[in-house]
Amino acid sequence: MSTAGKVLVVLVLLVVPVWIVLVSAVARLNTVWTQELKKQEDLVTKLEANVETNERAIEALKDQINLQQLETGEESTVLRSKLIEVERGKAEAIQIQTKVKVQLDTLNAAVAKAQSARDQRKEEKQKEIQATAEAEKAVNELKAENAELMSQLSQLRSEFRSLLESNKAVVDRMIKSGTRRAARPAT
């Protein structure tokens, strides 16, 4: 055999175990791959069943959602109508409150005006009482002065009468005696 043939035989002998290892690896991979493929097919079947179940569940959920939306829409309409009624009541309450506030303000203004008038009347009454007291004091002073003057007048009248009587008596005596006396100085 030639050298090339020997080299070729050695190479073939060296490659054959590698080839055997590769073939066994490929066979093993095919076996694992087949098992994995079977698993994947089972998984796909299971997933398709799950997808079908999920689609039915989704349809049921869509039906429930539509039903819930209808119920919610009806409840929303009822709540809106109640809210409108409440807002109408609130507006009426605010209007009544405003009217009452205006009436209260008017009443407070009238009360303040009445209190002002009352205070003014009190001041006028105090001034009137003071003026009356001063007038009574003046009247009492005038009464006292009048009484004093009246007593002086009475005294002067009595003195005048007694002097008049004494002068009449003197004049009568003078007339009876016929002589005239010199005028007496006035006292």
ABEGO torsion letter per residue (X at the ends): XBAAAAAAAAAAAAAAAAAAAAAAAAAAAAAAAAAAAAAAAAAAAAAAAAAAAAAAAAAAAAAAAAAAAAAAAAAAAAAAAAAAAAAAAAAAAAAAAAAAAAAAAAAAAAAAAAAAAAAAAAAAAAAAAAAAAAAAAAAAAAAAAAAAAAAAAAAAAAAAAAAAAAAAAAAAAAAAAGBBBBBBBBX
